[in-house]
Amino acid sequence: MVYTAVMRDLLLGLVAALLPAPERGGLARRFGVDPAVPSALLGLAELFAGGALVFSDGMAHFQRLTSEHAAYLLEKVDPKDFEAGWFAYANSGPLTVLHWLVQPWTWLLISIPVVGVVRLVAYGVSQEASGEPIVWAGVRLSQFLGRKLGQSRDLLRFGPERPDRVVPSPGGLTVLSCRPKDWNPLVTIEIRERFYKLLWTEERQDGQWWVYAYVLGEMPESEVIRYLIRYEALTPVPSPAPPKHTRPGRGAPPPFQKDN
């Protein structure tokens, strides 16, 4: 059992070490693992294995190009000019290295030991993990595409941008908006010099489109304002409807109750 727990923590630590910092911290807190040591071990593996791959690929590239240059020299160059051609061939090494360096695959290989060095430095300096750039790019790209897909779904459901509407509701007002707002029950919302608290939020259909309905209740005069949001309504604001004293029907969201 102890062996299984150690292997589990090591595996989760390696997975966390690949992720960007926010996702890495969330995974570490959720499973109670420390990705710093797995990140350092991964850095050692990347440094030596990546360095070996870079050296092997560089040698293979150099041998292939020099073989091609030698074959061209023997087949195409006139024997009378062989000495000049041989001199050009013998000094083509820097160009061969430059040709290898401009290949995209070369930079991908070089990034492996470089990331390994960064991991080791991060662990040696601050005992912290460092993420993997390729994984970081993949996570951020997937998040970006997910946001765009979500925006497309919201556009189909909530329609184009349009002004909010304010309608009366029992004991307050309801703001109907086609886009979400960062309102919560802890803030006070000022509308035309009257103060309201958010009771609940729901989605409801409003004609052709759906809207976010922010149900507001008037604040008592004695209640303390902790954080104020001034809402500028673009449409006429009706008077709040009188509160209903009947019990809400089945399925109606309960009003927000402030803890005393």
GIZI-V728872 format. One record per helix or strand of 3 or more residues. SS is the DSSP state (alpha for helix, beta for strand). FROM is the first residue (numbers start at 0). TO is the last residue. Records with the same first field share a line. If there is no record, write none. Layout:
SS = FROM-TO, FROM-TO
This chain:
alpha = 1-17, 20-30, 34-75, 78-89, 92-100, 103-125, 132-157
beta = 164-169, 171-176, 187-190, 193-205, 208-217, 227-229
